[in-house]
Amino acid sequence: MRRAALLAPALLLAACGGEAEPAVETTGAAAATTSEAPVLDGTQTYRTAQELVDAMDAAEIPCTGLESENGSLAIAQARCDVYGQEVVLQLWGSSAQRDNGVTQLTGVLDSADIYYCYVVGRGATGTWTVNAPNNPTCDRVEDALGGDRLSSD
C-alpha cells in the first residue's frame, strides 16, 4: 500500500514529462563552511539526486539503491531505500514549480485517500522534496535537511 502511495503521483502525472537535472549551486545556510558539517535549514539546493542522497547519508540517513526516473512533474526524480522502505526524491526548476508540483501531487494523494509525508525545501533556493513512507522517516529527513514537513495526517 505504501509503495502505491509513492508510485501513484508519478504514474498519474507521468504525461507532464521531466527534463534534465537542474544546474544550481548550494546556497543559503548550507553554503557556510565550518569545521563541522553545516546545519541545513532547507534553503540548500542540489544539482542532482545524488547530491540529495549524499546530504541524507551525511546525516546518517542511508539512502541505498538510487534509481533515476523520468516522467514526473519535477525536472529530476529518483527513488532509493531508506531503512528498507522506498523514498522518492524530487528536484524542481524553481520554488514556484516545487510548490505547484507538491500541491498537485498531494491533491492526487488526498483524493485517493493515500498517506503521504513530504519534506519540502524552503524559500527560492530549496527546490527539492523528499516523499517518505512513514512519519519516523519523514521526521528524520526533516531534522537532517531542514525543510518543512507536509503530511496527510
N, C-alpha and C positions, 0 to 999 in steps of 0.2 A: 504493500500500500504506500509506504513512504517513497519507494522508487517511483511509483506512479506520480506522486506529488512533485518529484523533481523532473520527471520526463514530460508531464502534461504541458507546461508552458512552452517548452521547446518544440513539441510536436504540434501544438495548436497554432503557434505563431511562426512556424518554420518558413512560411512563404515570405516573410519580411526580409529574409536574407541578411547575411553578415558580410563584413568587409575585412580588409587587412587589419592587423592589430595596430593600436594607436601608437604614434610616436610622441610620447610625452615624457617629461622628466619628473623626478621626485622633487616635490616642493612641500611647503608647509613645515610643520614642526618636525616631520620625519627627516628633513634635509639637514638638520643641525647635526654636526659631528661632535661626539664626545668620546671619552674612553670606554663608556658603556653603550650598549645598544640604545638608540633613541626611543623615547616614549612616543608611540604613534597616536595621533589624535584624529585619524580618519581623513585628514586632508591630503595624505600622500597619494601619489599616482603610481601606477605600474604600467610599464610599456608592454609587458607580456604576462600571460597567465603564470609562467614560470617565476616571474618576479613576485607575484602574489603568493605563490606556493612557498617561495624562499622566505618571505616575511612570516608566513604561518609557521614554517619549520623553525625559524629563529626564535619564535615564541613557544617552541616545544609543542606545536600542534602538527603532528605528522600528516602530511598530505601525499599519499603514495598513488602510483599508477595513473599519473596525469595523462588525460586524453583530450585533445582539442576536438571541437565540434564546429560544424557550420550550420547555417540556417537558424539564426537567433535574432532577436531584436538588437542584441549587443553587437559591437564590432568584433568582439572575440569572446568565445565561450569555451570552457573546459570543465571536465569532471575529474575528481580524484576521490580516494577513500580516506576518510578521517575516522579513526577508531572503528574501522570495519564498515562504515556507512558512507554512502555516496554524498558528496558535496558538489554543488555547481558554482563555478567561479565565472564572473562576467566582467568584462571591461567595456566601458562606454565611451563614445566620442566626445561627450560633453556632459555637464551636470544636468542640463535640460533633457538630453536623451536618457540619462540614467533615471531621472525622476519619472519621465513619461513611460519608460520601459518597465520600471518597478510597478507603477500604477496599473499598467496593462496586465502584467504577469500576476499580480496579487488579485486583480479583478477576476481573472480566469479561475484562479485557485479558490477564491471566495465563492464564486458561482457554483463551483463543483464541490464545495464543502471539503476541500483538501487542505490539510495542515501545511503551513509554511513558516519559516523563520529566516528572514533576510538580515544580514548586516550590510548596511549601506554606507558607502563613503560619504564624507561631509564636504559641503561647500563646492566651489567651482572646480577644485583640483582633485577631489576624492571621487574619481569617475570609475568606481568599481563596486561590485556587490558579491556577496557570498550567500548562497542559499543552503542552510544547514538542515539536517534531517530531524533534529530534536533540540529542545531547549538547552540542555547542558553544553552541547557542541556550539550552539549559537552564542551562548553566553561567553564561552572561552574565546571564540573568534572576535566577539565584540570587545572583550577586555584586551586582547592582543593587538588588534588593528585599530581600535578606537572609533569605529564607525557607529552609526545609530542602528538600534535593533528595531525591526518591524516584523511582528508575528501575528498569526491568526488567532492566538489565544491571549 
